[in-house]
C-alpha cells in the first residue's frame, strides 16, 4: 500500500512544546500527530453513525406514531444507572 502525507501544520510554539512534553518513550511527534488524527477521524465517524441512527429512529417513530415519553426514557436511564452502581459496588 502506498502512503500519503498530511499537509504541513503550523502551530504556536507553545503547542508544539506541549506536544513534545507528553510524548511517550520512543514516540515521535509524527506518530503522535498521526494517532491524534486517527482518533479524531474515528470520533467523527462514530458521531456521524450515531446521528444517522438517531435520524432513522426519528423517521421510524414518525411513520409508526410510536413514541416513548421523555419520562419513560429518563426512568429507564435511571434504572440503568442504579444497576451500574450496584454492579460497581459488587466489583469493589
PyMOL Python script that loads the backbone (N, CA, C, O; Angstrom):
from pymol import cmd

cmd.read_pdbstr("""\
ATOM      1  N   UNK A   1       0.849  -1.178   0.000  1.00  0.00           N
ATOM      2  CA  UNK A   1       0.000   0.000   0.000  1.00  0.00           C
ATOM      3  C   UNK A   1       0.893   1.239   0.000  1.00  0.00           C
ATOM      4  O   UNK A   1       1.855   1.332   0.763  1.00  0.00           O
ATOM      5  N   UNK A   2       0.562   2.162  -0.849  1.00  0.00           N
ATOM      6  CA  UNK A   2       1.282   3.431  -0.892  1.00  0.00           C
ATOM      7  C   UNK A   2       0.864   4.285   0.295  1.00  0.00           C
ATOM      8  O   UNK A   2      -0.273   4.213   0.759  1.00  0.00           O
ATOM      9  N   UNK A   3       1.782   5.078   0.768  1.00  0.00           N
ATOM     10  CA  UNK A   3       1.447   6.000   1.848  1.00  0.00           C
ATOM     11  C   UNK A   3       1.235   7.393   1.287  1.00  0.00           C
ATOM     12  O   UNK A   3       1.644   7.694   0.166  1.00  0.00           O
ATOM     13  N   UNK A   4       0.599   8.230   2.070  1.00  0.00           N
ATOM     14  CA  UNK A   4       0.366   9.624   1.694  1.00  0.00           C
ATOM     15  C   UNK A   4       0.795  10.492   2.863  1.00  0.00           C
ATOM     16  O   UNK A   4       1.011   9.995   3.968  1.00  0.00           O
ATOM     17  N   UNK A   5       0.914  11.762   2.622  1.00  0.00           N
ATOM     18  CA  UNK A   5       1.290  12.679   3.694  1.00  0.00           C
ATOM     19  C   UNK A   5       0.119  13.594   4.011  1.00  0.00           C
ATOM     20  O   UNK A   5      -0.733  13.869   3.167  1.00  0.00           O
ATOM     21  N   UNK A   6       0.106  14.051   5.240  1.00  0.00           N
ATOM     22  CA  UNK A   6      -0.854  15.074   5.655  1.00  0.00           C
ATOM     23  C   UNK A   6      -0.235  16.426   5.360  1.00  0.00           C
ATOM     24  O   UNK A   6       0.988  16.541   5.280  1.00  0.00           O
ATOM     25  N   UNK A   7      -1.057  17.451   5.196  1.00  0.00           N
ATOM     26  CA  UNK A   7      -0.492  18.776   4.938  1.00  0.00           C
ATOM     27  C   UNK A   7       0.354  19.251   6.124  1.00  0.00           C
ATOM     28  O   UNK A   7       0.084  18.896   7.271  1.00  0.00           O
ATOM     29  N   UNK A   8       1.371  20.051   5.834  1.00  0.00           N
ATOM     30  CA  UNK A   8       2.157  20.633   6.930  1.00  0.00           C
ATOM     31  C   UNK A   8       1.232  21.444   7.841  1.00  0.00           C
ATOM     32  O   UNK A   8       0.234  22.009   7.393  1.00  0.00           O
ATOM     33  N   UNK A   9       1.575  21.486   9.083  1.00  0.00           N
ATOM     34  CA  UNK A   9       0.717  22.128  10.063  1.00  0.00           C
ATOM     35  C   UNK A   9       1.504  23.173  10.834  1.00  0.00           C
ATOM     36  O   UNK A   9       2.497  22.853  11.488  1.00  0.00           O
ATOM     37  N   UNK A  10       1.071  24.403  10.760  1.00  0.00           N
ATOM     38  CA  UNK A  10       1.716  25.474  11.520  1.00  0.00           C
ATOM     39  C   UNK A  10       0.954  25.651  12.827  1.00  0.00           C
ATOM     40  O   UNK A  10      -0.270  25.780  12.841  1.00  0.00           O
ATOM     41  N   UNK A  11       1.705  25.655  13.923  1.00  0.00           N
ATOM     42  CA  UNK A  11       1.097  25.822  15.244  1.00  0.00           C
ATOM     43  C   UNK A  11       1.935  26.790  16.066  1.00  0.00           C
ATOM     44  O   UNK A  11       3.082  27.085  15.733  1.00  0.00           O
ATOM     45  N   UNK A  12       1.347  27.266  17.125  1.00  0.00           N
ATOM     46  CA  UNK A  12       2.087  28.113  18.062  1.00  0.00           C
ATOM     47  C   UNK A  12       3.231  27.292  18.667  1.00  0.00           C
ATOM     48  O   UNK A  12       3.074  26.092  18.891  1.00  0.00           O
ATOM     49  N   UNK A  13       4.368  27.919  18.930  1.00  0.00           N
ATOM     50  CA  UNK A  13       5.488  27.193  19.534  1.00  0.00           C
ATOM     51  C   UNK A  13       5.096  26.511  20.857  1.00  0.00           C
ATOM     52  O   UNK A  13       5.597  25.434  21.177  1.00  0.00           O
ATOM     53  N   UNK A  14       4.202  27.145  21.614  1.00  0.00           N
ATOM     54  CA  UNK A  14       3.789  26.572  22.899  1.00  0.00           C
ATOM     55  C   UNK A  14       3.055  25.242  22.701  1.00  0.00           C
ATOM     56  O   UNK A  14       3.207  24.323  23.504  1.00  0.00           O
ATOM     57  N   UNK A  15       2.261  25.142  21.632  1.00  0.00           N
ATOM     58  CA  UNK A  15       1.543  23.899  21.376  1.00  0.00           C
ATOM     59  C   UNK A  15       2.518  22.790  20.994  1.00  0.00           C
ATOM     60  O   UNK A  15       2.383  21.654  21.450  1.00  0.00           O
ATOM     61  N   UNK A  16       3.490  23.116  20.167  1.00  0.00           N
ATOM     62  CA  UNK A  16       4.486  22.105  19.792  1.00  0.00           C
ATOM     63  C   UNK A  16       5.254  21.646  21.030  1.00  0.00           C
ATOM     64  O   UNK A  16       5.480  20.449  21.211  1.00  0.00           O
ATOM     65  N   UNK A  17       5.653  22.587  21.877  1.00  0.00           N
ATOM     66  CA  UNK A  17       6.387  22.231  23.089  1.00  0.00           C
ATOM     67  C   UNK A  17       5.534  21.350  24.003  1.00  0.00           C
ATOM     68  O   UNK A  17       6.029  20.384  24.585  1.00  0.00           O
ATOM     69  N   UNK A  18       4.254  21.691  24.125  1.00  0.00           N
ATOM     70  CA  UNK A  18       3.351  20.889  24.964  1.00  0.00           C
ATOM     71  C   UNK A  18       3.229  19.479  24.402  1.00  0.00           C
ATOM     72  O   UNK A  18       3.254  18.507  25.156  1.00  0.00           O
ATOM     73  N   UNK A  19       3.097  19.361  23.090  1.00  0.00           N
ATOM     74  CA  UNK A  19       3.003  18.043  22.462  1.00  0.00           C
ATOM     75  C   UNK A  19       4.278  17.246  22.689  1.00  0.00           C
ATOM     76  O   UNK A  19       4.216  16.054  22.987  1.00  0.00           O
ATOM     77  N   UNK A  20       5.415  17.879  22.555  1.00  0.00           N
ATOM     78  CA  UNK A  20       6.688  17.188  22.764  1.00  0.00           C
ATOM     79  C   UNK A  20       6.853  16.742  24.215  1.00  0.00           C
ATOM     80  O   UNK A  20       7.457  15.703  24.482  1.00  0.00           O
ATOM     81  N   UNK A  21       6.316  17.525  25.152  1.00  0.00           N
ATOM     82  CA  UNK A  21       6.425  17.171  26.581  1.00  0.00           C
ATOM     83  C   UNK A  21       5.657  15.900  26.916  1.00  0.00           C
ATOM     84  O   UNK A  21       6.047  15.163  27.821  1.00  0.00           O
ATOM     85  N   UNK A  22       4.577  15.636  26.202  1.00  0.00           N
ATOM     86  CA  UNK A  22       3.735  14.487  26.552  1.00  0.00           C
ATOM     87  C   UNK A  22       4.044  13.240  25.726  1.00  0.00           C
ATOM     88  O   UNK A  22       3.368  12.221  25.866  1.00  0.00           O
ATOM     89  N   UNK A  23       5.049  13.313  24.878  1.00  0.00           N
ATOM     90  CA  UNK A  23       5.427  12.133  24.108  1.00  0.00           C
ATOM     91  C   UNK A  23       5.888  11.020  25.036  1.00  0.00           C
ATOM     92  O   UNK A  23       6.577  11.265  26.027  1.00  0.00           O
ATOM     93  N   UNK A  24       5.501   9.801  24.704  1.00  0.00           N
ATOM     94  CA  UNK A  24       5.947   8.644  25.479  1.00  0.00           C
ATOM     95  C   UNK A  24       7.302   8.189  24.962  1.00  0.00           C
ATOM     96  O   UNK A  24       7.733   8.600  23.885  1.00  0.00           O
ATOM     97  N   UNK A  25       7.965   7.348  25.728  1.00  0.00           N
ATOM     98  CA  UNK A  25       9.295   6.864  25.348  1.00  0.00           C
ATOM     99  C   UNK A  25       9.241   6.223  23.957  1.00  0.00           C
ATOM    100  O   UNK A  25       8.403   5.360  23.696  1.00  0.00           O
ATOM    101  N   UNK A  26      10.134   6.650  23.079  1.00  0.00           N
ATOM    102  CA  UNK A  26      10.215   6.088  21.744  1.00  0.00           C
ATOM    103  C   UNK A  26       9.178   6.623  20.769  1.00  0.00           C
ATOM    104  O   UNK A  26       9.184   6.240  19.600  1.00  0.00           O
ATOM    105  N   UNK A  27       8.298   7.488  21.217  1.00  0.00           N
ATOM    106  CA  UNK A  27       7.244   8.027  20.358  1.00  0.00           C
ATOM    107  C   UNK A  27       7.746   9.297  19.669  1.00  0.00           C
ATOM    108  O   UNK A  27       8.368  10.155  20.295  1.00  0.00           O
ATOM    109  N   UNK A  28       7.466   9.397  18.391  1.00  0.00           N
ATOM    110  CA  UNK A  28       7.861  10.599  17.665  1.00  0.00           C
ATOM    111  C   UNK A  28       6.678  11.562  17.604  1.00  0.00           C
ATOM    112  O   UNK A  28       5.526  11.183  17.816  1.00  0.00           O
ATOM    113  N   UNK A  29       7.000  12.809  17.310  1.00  0.00           N
ATOM    114  CA  UNK A  29       5.938  13.803  17.154  1.00  0.00           C
ATOM    115  C   UNK A  29       5.038  13.422  15.983  1.00  0.00           C
ATOM    116  O   UNK A  29       3.826  13.628  16.032  1.00  0.00           O
ATOM    117  N   UNK A  30       5.633  12.869  14.935  1.00  0.00           N
ATOM    118  CA  UNK A  30       4.847  12.439  13.775  1.00  0.00           C
ATOM    119  C   UNK A  30       3.859  11.344  14.150  1.00  0.00           C
ATOM    120  O   UNK A  30       2.698  11.396  13.745  1.00  0.00           O
ATOM    121  N   UNK A  31       4.302  10.356  14.915  1.00  0.00           N
ATOM    122  CA  UNK A  31       3.388   9.276  15.300  1.00  0.00           C
ATOM    123  C   UNK A  31       2.307   9.787  16.254  1.00  0.00           C
ATOM    124  O   UNK A  31       1.174   9.307  16.232  1.00  0.00           O
ATOM    125  N   UNK A  32       2.662  10.756  17.083  1.00  0.00           N
ATOM    126  CA  UNK A  32       1.678  11.366  17.983  1.00  0.00           C
ATOM    127  C   UNK A  32       0.598  12.082  17.179  1.00  0.00           C
ATOM    128  O   UNK A  32      -0.593  11.933  17.455  1.00  0.00           O
ATOM    129  N   UNK A  33       1.019  12.859  16.182  1.00  0.00           N
ATOM    130  CA  UNK A  33       0.067  13.588  15.337  1.00  0.00           C
ATOM    131  C   UNK A  33      -0.788  12.589  14.554  1.00  0.00           C
ATOM    132  O   UNK A  33      -1.999  12.776  14.435  1.00  0.00           O
ATOM    133  N   UNK A  34      -0.174  11.539  14.023  1.00  0.00           N
ATOM    134  CA  UNK A  34      -0.930  10.533  13.280  1.00  0.00           C
ATOM    135  C   UNK A  34      -2.003   9.899  14.170  1.00  0.00           C
ATOM    136  O   UNK A  34      -3.146   9.729  13.747  1.00  0.00           O
ATOM    137  N   UNK A  35      -1.629   9.556  15.392  1.00  0.00           N
ATOM    138  CA  UNK A  35      -2.597   8.944  16.300  1.00  0.00           C
ATOM    139  C   UNK A  35      -3.715   9.924  16.647  1.00  0.00           C
ATOM    140  O   UNK A  35      -4.872   9.524  16.776  1.00  0.00           O
ATOM    141  N   UNK A  36      -3.379  11.196  16.797  1.00  0.00           N
ATOM    142  CA  UNK A  36      -4.401  12.205  17.085  1.00  0.00           C
ATOM    143  C   UNK A  36      -5.381  12.318  15.920  1.00  0.00           C
ATOM    144  O   UNK A  36      -6.588  12.439  16.131  1.00  0.00           O
ATOM    145  N   UNK A  37      -4.866  12.279  14.703  1.00  0.00           N
ATOM    146  CA  UNK A  37      -5.733  12.345  13.519  1.00  0.00           C
ATOM    147  C   UNK A  37      -6.612  11.105  13.453  1.00  0.00           C
ATOM    148  O   UNK A  37      -7.811  11.209  13.192  1.00  0.00           O
ATOM    149  N   UNK A  38      -6.026   9.929  13.687  1.00  0.00           N
ATOM    150  CA  UNK A  38      -6.814   8.685  13.681  1.00  0.00           C
ATOM    151  C   UNK A  38      -7.944   8.753  14.715  1.00  0.00           C
ATOM    152  O   UNK A  38      -9.077   8.363  14.429  1.00  0.00           O
ATOM    153  N   UNK A  39      -7.632   9.245  15.906  1.00  0.00           N
ATOM    154  CA  UNK A  39      -8.643   9.350  16.961  1.00  0.00           C
ATOM    155  C   UNK A  39      -9.761  10.311  16.564  1.00  0.00           C
ATOM    156  O   UNK A  39     -10.939  10.031  16.785  1.00  0.00           O
ATOM    157  N   UNK A  40      -9.384  11.438  15.980  1.00  0.00           N
ATOM    158  CA  UNK A  40     -10.387  12.422  15.565  1.00  0.00           C
ATOM    159  C   UNK A  40     -11.271  11.863  14.457  1.00  0.00           C
ATOM    160  O   UNK A  40     -12.484  12.072  14.464  1.00  0.00           O
ATOM    161  N   UNK A  41     -10.669  11.152  13.506  1.00  0.00           N
ATOM    162  CA  UNK A  41     -11.450  10.545  12.417  1.00  0.00           C
ATOM    163  C   UNK A  41     -12.420   9.524  12.994  1.00  0.00           C
ATOM    164  O   UNK A  41     -13.598   9.505  12.638  1.00  0.00           O
ATOM    165  N   UNK A  42     -11.925   8.682  13.880  1.00  0.00           N
ATOM    166  CA  UNK A  42     -12.773   7.657  14.495  1.00  0.00           C
ATOM    167  C   UNK A  42     -13.936   8.281  15.258  1.00  0.00           C
ATOM    168  O   UNK A  42     -15.074   7.824  15.155  1.00  0.00           O
ATOM    169  N   UNK A  43     -13.642   9.325  16.023  1.00  0.00           N
ATOM    170  CA  UNK A  43     -14.677  10.012  16.802  1.00  0.00           C
ATOM    171  C   UNK A  43     -15.726  10.624  15.879  1.00  0.00           C
ATOM    172  O   UNK A  43     -16.923  10.526  16.145  1.00  0.00           O
ATOM    173  N   UNK A  44     -15.283  11.248  14.808  1.00  0.00           N
ATOM    174  CA  UNK A  44     -16.241  11.869  13.880  1.00  0.00           C
ATOM    175  C   UNK A  44     -17.067  10.825  13.134  1.00  0.00           C
ATOM    176  O   UNK A  44     -18.250  11.041  12.872  1.00  0.00           O
ATOM    177  N   UNK A  45     -16.451   9.700  12.792  1.00  0.00           N
ATOM    178  CA  UNK A  45     -17.211   8.627  12.153  1.00  0.00           C
ATOM    179  C   UNK A  45     -18.267   8.085  13.106  1.00  0.00           C
ATOM    180  O   UNK A  45     -19.395   7.808  12.698  1.00  0.00           O
ATOM    181  N   UNK A  46     -17.899   7.933  14.379  1.00  0.00           N
ATOM    182  CA  UNK A  46     -18.864   7.456  15.373  1.00  0.00           C
ATOM    183  C   UNK A  46     -19.998   8.460  15.554  1.00  0.00           C
ATOM    184  O   UNK A  46     -21.160   8.072  15.679  1.00  0.00           O
ATOM    185  N   UNK A  47     -19.666   9.743  15.568  1.00  0.00           N
ATOM    186  CA  UNK A  47     -20.699  10.779  15.683  1.00  0.00           C
ATOM    187  C   UNK A  47     -21.641  10.751  14.489  1.00  0.00           C
ATOM    188  O   UNK A  47     -22.854  10.879  14.653  1.00  0.00           O
ATOM    189  N   UNK A  48     -21.098  10.587  13.295  1.00  0.00           N
ATOM    190  CA  UNK A  48     -21.924  10.543  12.085  1.00  0.00           C
ATOM    191  C   UNK A  48     -22.838   9.319  12.106  1.00  0.00           C
ATOM    192  O   UNK A  48     -24.009   9.409  11.737  1.00  0.00           O
ATOM    193  N   UNK A  49     -22.303   8.179  12.538  1.00  0.00           N
ATOM    194  CA  UNK A  49     -23.114   6.962  12.621  1.00  0.00           C
ATOM    195  C   UNK A  49     -24.216   7.127  13.660  1.00  0.00           C
ATOM    196  O   UNK A  49     -25.351   6.707  13.436  1.00  0.00           O
ATOM    197  N   UNK A  50     -23.886   7.737  14.797  1.00  0.00           N
ATOM    198  CA  UNK A  50     -24.878   7.982  15.844  1.00  0.00           C
ATOM    199  C   UNK A  50     -26.000   8.874  15.314  1.00  0.00           C
ATOM    200  O   UNK A  50     -27.180   8.601  15.537  1.00  0.00           O
ATOM    201  N   UNK A  51     -25.623   9.933  14.617  1.00  0.00           N
ATOM    202  CA  UNK A  51     -26.617  10.846  14.065  1.00  0.00           C
ATOM    203  C   UNK A  51     -27.492  10.136  13.038  1.00  0.00           C
ATOM    204  O   UNK A  51     -28.706  10.341  13.010  1.00  0.00           O
ATOM    205  N   UNK A  52     -26.887   9.307  12.197  1.00  0.00           N
ATOM    206  CA  UNK A  52     -27.665   8.561  11.194  1.00  0.00           C
ATOM    207  C   UNK A  52     -28.667   7.634  11.876  1.00  0.00           C
ATOM    208  O   UNK A  52     -29.816   7.537  11.443  1.00  0.00           O
ATOM    209  N   UNK A  53     -28.236   6.944  12.949  1.00  0.00           N
ATOM    210  CA  UNK A  53     -29.165   6.065  13.686  1.00  0.00           C
ATOM    211  C   UNK A  53     -30.274   6.873  14.327  1.00  0.00           C
ATOM    212  O   UNK A  53     -31.432   6.456  14.322  1.00  0.00           O
ATOM    213  N   UNK A  54     -29.926   8.037  14.884  1.00  0.00           N
ATOM    214  CA  UNK A  54     -30.932   8.882  15.535  1.00  0.00           C
ATOM    215  C   UNK A  54     -31.966   9.373  14.534  1.00  0.00           C
ATOM    216  O   UNK A  54     -33.164   9.344  14.813  1.00  0.00           O
ATOM    217  N   UNK A  55     -31.513   9.821  13.375  1.00  0.00           N
ATOM    218  CA  UNK A  55     -32.448  10.315  12.356  1.00  0.00           C
ATOM    219  C   UNK A  55     -33.322   9.183  11.823  1.00  0.00           C
ATOM    220  O   UNK A  55     -34.511   9.385  11.574  1.00  0.00           O
ATOM    221  N   UNK A  56     -32.745   7.999  11.647  1.00  0.00           N
ATOM    222  CA  UNK A  56     -33.539   6.852  11.195  1.00  0.00           C
ATOM    223  C   UNK A  56     -34.582   6.479  12.243  1.00  0.00           C
ATOM    224  O   UNK A  56     -35.719   6.151  11.904  1.00  0.00           O
ATOM    225  N   UNK A  57     -34.197   6.529  13.501  1.00  0.00           N
ATOM    226  CA  UNK A  57     -35.134   6.232  14.588  1.00  0.00           C
ATOM    227  C   UNK A  57     -36.261   7.249  14.617  1.00  0.00           C
ATOM    228  O   UNK A  57     -37.429   6.899  14.788  1.00  0.00           O
ATOM    229  N   UNK A  58     -35.894   8.517  14.448  1.00  0.00           N
ATOM    230  CA  UNK A  58     -36.908   9.564  14.401  1.00  0.00           C
ATOM    231  C   UNK A  58     -37.887   9.317  13.260  1.00  0.00           C
ATOM    232  O   UNK A  58     -39.098   9.447  13.437  1.00  0.00           O
ATOM    233  N   UNK A  59     -37.367   8.964  12.097  1.00  0.00           N
ATOM    234  CA  UNK A  59     -38.231   8.720  10.945  1.00  0.00           C
ATOM    235  C   UNK A  59     -39.153   7.526  11.174  1.00  0.00           C
ATOM    236  O   UNK A  59     -40.328   7.555  10.805  1.00  0.00           O
ATOM    237  N   UNK A  60     -38.601   6.462  11.793  1.00  0.00           N
ATOM    238  CA  UNK A  60     -39.449   5.294  12.093  1.00  0.00           C
ATOM    239  C   UNK A  60     -40.548   5.664  13.073  1.00  0.00           C
ATOM    240  O   UNK A  60     -41.687   5.220  12.929  1.00  0.00           O
ATOM    241  N   UNK A  61     -40.215   6.474  14.068  1.00  0.00           N
ATOM    242  CA  UNK A  61     -41.221   6.891  15.055  1.00  0.00           C
ATOM    243  C   UNK A  61     -42.296   7.740  14.391  1.00  0.00           C
ATOM    244  O   UNK A  61     -43.480   7.589  14.693  1.00  0.00           O
ATOM    245  N   UNK A  62     -41.897   8.624  13.495  1.00  0.00           N
ATOM    246  CA  UNK A  62     -42.878   9.458  12.798  1.00  0.00           C
ATOM    247  C   UNK A  62     -43.813   8.600  11.948  1.00  0.00           C
ATOM    248  O   UNK A  62     -45.022   8.830  11.912  1.00  0.00           O
ATOM    249  N   UNK A  63     -43.241   7.607  11.264  1.00  0.00           N
ATOM    250  CA  UNK A  63     -44.050   6.746  10.405  1.00  0.00           C
ATOM    251  C   UNK A  63     -45.022   5.880  11.205  1.00  0.00           C
ATOM    252  O   UNK A  63     -46.169   5.679  10.804  1.00  0.00           O
ATOM    253  N   UNK A  64     -44.548   5.377  12.330  1.00  0.00           N
ATOM    254  CA  UNK A  64     -45.382   4.465  13.124  1.00  0.00           C
ATOM    255  C   UNK A  64     -46.246   5.196  14.138  1.00  0.00           C
ATOM    256  O   UNK A  64     -47.256   4.662  14.597  1.00  0.00           O
ATOM    257  N   UNK A  65     -45.857   6.414  14.489  1.00  0.00           N
ATOM    258  CA  UNK A  65     -46.571   7.144  15.536  1.00  0.00           C
ATOM    259  C   UNK A  65     -46.274   6.601  16.930  1.00  0.00           C
ATOM    260  O   UNK A  65     -46.927   6.977  17.904  1.00  0.00           O
ATOM    261  N   UNK A  66     -45.284   5.714  17.018  1.00  0.00           N
ATOM    262  CA  UNK A  66     -44.924   5.069  18.289  1.00  0.00           C
ATOM    263  C   UNK A  66     -43.752   5.812  18.917  1.00  0.00           C
ATOM    264  O   UNK A  66     -42.603   5.638  18.512  1.00  0.00           O
ATOM    265  N   UNK A  67     -44.055   6.640  19.908  1.00  0.00           N
ATOM    266  CA  UNK A  67     -43.042   7.435  20.580  1.00  0.00           C
ATOM    267  C   UNK A  67     -42.916   6.997  22.036  1.00  0.00           C
ATOM    268  O   UNK A  67     -43.872   6.496  22.628  1.00  0.00           O
ATOM    269  N   UNK A  68     -41.732   7.189  22.605  1.00  0.00           N
ATOM    270  CA  UNK A  68     -41.524   6.970  24.034  1.00  0.00           C
ATOM    271  C   UNK A  68     -41.573   8.338  24.704  1.00  0.00           C
ATOM    272  O   UNK A  68     -41.014   9.310  24.197  1.00  0.00           O
ATOM    273  N   UNK A  69     -42.237   8.400  25.834  1.00  0.00           N
ATOM    274  CA  UNK A  69     -42.290   9.676  26.543  1.00  0.00           C
ATOM    275  C   UNK A  69     -40.928   9.984  27.149  1.00  0.00           C
ATOM    276  O   UNK A  69     -40.140   9.079  27.425  1.00  0.00           O
ATOM    277  N   UNK A  70     -40.664  11.248  27.348  1.00  0.00           N
ATOM    278  CA  UNK A  70     -39.382  11.631  27.937  1.00  0.00           C
ATOM    279  C   UNK A  70     -39.246  11.040  29.336  1.00  0.00           C
ATOM    280  O   UNK A  70     -38.147  10.665  29.746  1.00  0.00           O
ATOM    281  N   UNK A  71     -40.349  10.954  30.069  1.00  0.00           N
ATOM    282  CA  UNK A  71     -40.287  10.390  31.419  1.00  0.00           C
ATOM    283  C   UNK A  71     -39.941   8.905  31.373  1.00  0.00           C
ATOM    284  O   UNK A  71     -39.188   8.421  32.219  1.00  0.00           O
ATOM    285  N   UNK A  72     -40.474   8.183  30.406  1.00  0.00           N
ATOM    286  CA  UNK A  72     -40.158   6.753  30.275  1.00  0.00           C
ATOM    287  C   UNK A  72     -38.671   6.568  29.970  1.00  0.00           C
ATOM    288  O   UNK A  72     -38.031   5.664  30.507  1.00  0.00           O
ATOM    289  N   UNK A  73     -38.133   7.418  29.115  1.00  0.00           N
ATOM    290  CA  UNK A  73     -36.711   7.341  28.782  1.00  0.00           C
ATOM    291  C   UNK A  73     -35.868   7.654  30.015  1.00  0.00           C
ATOM    292  O   UNK A  73     -34.897   6.952  30.297  1.00  0.00           O
ATOM    293  N   UNK A  74     -36.231   8.697  30.747  1.00  0.00           N
ATOM    294  CA  UNK A  74     -35.486   9.060  31.959  1.00  0.00           C
ATOM    295  C   UNK A  74     -35.564   7.955  33.005  1.00  0.00           C
ATOM    296  O   UNK A  74     -34.570   7.657  33.668  1.00  0.00           O
ATOM    297  N   UNK A  75     -36.728   7.349  33.157  1.00  0.00           N
ATOM    298  CA  UNK A  75     -36.879   6.250  34.116  1.00  0.00           C
ATOM    299  C   UNK A  75     -35.970   5.078  33.750  1.00  0.00           C
ATOM    300  O   UNK A  75     -35.320   4.497  34.618  1.00  0.00           O
ATOM    301  N   UNK A  76     -35.928   4.735  32.469  1.00  0.00           N
ATOM    302  CA  UNK A  76     -35.083   3.630  32.009  1.00  0.00           C
ATOM    303  C   UNK A  76     -33.608   3.952  32.230  1.00  0.00           C
ATOM    304  O   UNK A  76     -32.842   3.084  32.646  1.00  0.00           O
ATOM    305  N   UNK A  77     -33.208   5.181  31.958  1.00  0.00           N
ATOM    306  CA  UNK A  77     -31.823   5.583  32.199  1.00  0.00           C
ATOM    307  C   UNK A  77     -31.487   5.527  33.686  1.00  0.00           C
ATOM    308  O   UNK A  77     -30.385   5.122  34.058  1.00  0.00           O
ATOM    309  N   UNK A  78     -32.424   5.928  34.531  1.00  0.00           N
ATOM    310  CA  UNK A  78     -32.206   5.873  35.977  1.00  0.00           C
ATOM    311  C   UNK A  78     -32.024   4.422  36.430  1.00  0.00           C
ATOM    312  O   UNK A  78     -31.170   4.140  37.270  1.00  0.00           O
ATOM    313  N   UNK A  79     -32.814   3.513  35.886  1.00  0.00           N
ATOM    314  CA  UNK A  79     -32.679   2.097  36.218  1.00  0.00           C
ATOM    315  C   UNK A  79     -31.300   1.578  35.813  1.00  0.00           C
ATOM    316  O   UNK A  79     -30.657   0.848  36.567  1.00  0.00           O
ATOM    317  N   UNK A  80     -30.859   1.958  34.634  1.00  0.00           N
ATOM    318  CA  UNK A  80     -29.546   1.521  34.163  1.00  0.00           C
ATOM    319  C   UNK A  80     -28.430   2.078  35.043  1.00  0.00           C
ATOM    320  O   UNK A  80     -27.453   1.387  35.332  1.00  0.00           O
ATOM    321  N   UNK A  81     -28.583   3.332  35.466  1.00  0.00           N
ATOM    322  CA  UNK A  81     -27.591   3.952  36.347  1.00  0.00           C
ATOM    323  C   UNK A  81     -27.526   3.228  37.682  1.00  0.00           C
ATOM    324  O   UNK A  81     -26.442   2.932  38.183  1.00  0.00           O
ATOM    325  N   UNK A  82     -28.682   2.945  38.251  1.00  0.00           N
ATOM    326  CA  UNK A  82     -28.721   2.234  39.541  1.00  0.00           C
ATOM    327  C   UNK A  82     -28.107   0.845  39.411  1.00  0.00           C
ATOM    328  O   UNK A  82     -27.363   0.416  40.293  1.00  0.00           O
ATOM    329  N   UNK A  83     -28.406   0.137  38.326  1.00  0.00           N
ATOM    330  CA  UNK A  83     -27.843  -1.199  38.117  1.00  0.00           C
ATOM    331  C   UNK A  83     -26.324  -1.122  37.977  1.00  0.00           C
ATOM    332  O   UNK A  83     -25.610  -1.983  38.491  1.00  0.00           O
ATOM    333  N   UNK A  84     -25.831  -0.104  37.287  1.00  0.00           N
ATOM    334  CA  UNK A  84     -24.379   0.062  37.132  1.00  0.00           C
ATOM    335  C   UNK A  84     -23.723   0.360  38.471  1.00  0.00           C
ATOM    336  O   UNK A  84     -22.623  -0.122  38.738  1.00  0.00           O
ATOM    337  N   UNK A  85     -24.379   1.144  39.313  1.00  0.00           N
ATOM    338  CA  UNK A  85     -23.839   1.458  40.638  1.00  0.00           C
ATOM    339  C   UNK A  85     -23.746   0.189  41.485  1.00  0.00           C
ATOM    340  O   UNK A  85     -22.748  -0.038  42.169  1.00  0.00           O
ATOM    341  N   UNK A  86     -24.795  -0.635  41.433  1.00  0.00           N
ATOM    342  CA  UNK A  86     -24.804  -1.893  42.189  1.00  0.00           C
ATOM    343  C   UNK A  86     -23.688  -2.801  41.688  1.00  0.00           C
ATOM    344  O   UNK A  86     -22.960  -3.392  42.485  1.00  0.00           O
ATOM    345  N   UNK A  87     -23.553  -2.912  40.372  1.00  0.00           N
ATOM    346  CA  UNK A  87     -22.523  -3.742  39.771  1.00  0.00           C
ATOM    347  C   UNK A  87     -21.137  -3.254  40.172  1.00  0.00           C
ATOM    348  O   UNK A  87     -20.249  -4.057  40.457  1.00  0.00           O
ATOM    349  N   UNK A  88     -20.958  -1.962  40.193  1.00  0.00           N
ATOM    350  CA  UNK A  88     -19.651  -1.393  40.565  1.00  0.00           C
ATOM    351  C   UNK A  88     -19.320  -1.701  42.035  1.00  0.00           C
ATOM    352  O   UNK A  88     -18.180  -2.022  42.374  1.00  0.00           O
ATOM    353  N   UNK A  89     -20.334  -1.598  42.890  1.00  0.00           N
ATOM    354  CA  UNK A  89     -20.109  -1.912  44.313  1.00  0.00           C
ATOM    355  C   UNK A  89     -19.736  -3.379  44.495  1.00  0.00           C
ATOM    356  O   UNK A  89     -18.902  -3.709  45.338  1.00  0.00           O
ATOM    357  N   UNK A  90     -20.346  -4.253  43.713  1.00  0.00           N
ATOM    358  CA  UNK A  90     -20.057  -5.679  43.810  1.00  0.00           C
ATOM    359  C   UNK A  90     -18.621  -5.977  43.392  1.00  0.00           C
ATOM    360  O   UNK A  90     -17.976  -6.859  43.959  1.00  0.00           O
ATOM    361  N   UNK A  91     -18.117  -5.237  42.395  1.00  0.00           N
ATOM    362  CA  UNK A  91     -16.754  -5.466  41.906  1.00  0.00           C
ATOM    363  C   UNK A  91     -15.695  -4.839  42.797  1.00  0.00           C
ATOM    364  O   UNK A  91     -14.520  -5.194  42.702  1.00  0.00           O
ATOM    365  N   UNK A  92     -16.093  -3.911  43.661  1.00  0.00           N
ATOM    366  CA  UNK A  92     -15.111  -3.225  44.522  1.00  0.00           C
ATOM    367  C   UNK A  92     -14.760  -4.014  45.738  1.00  0.00           C
ATOM    368  O   UNK A  92     -13.952  -3.568  46.552  1.00  0.00           O
TER     369      UNK A  92
END
""", "prot")
cmd.dss("prot")
cmd.show_as("cartoon", "prot")
cmd.util.cbc("prot")
cmd.orient("prot")
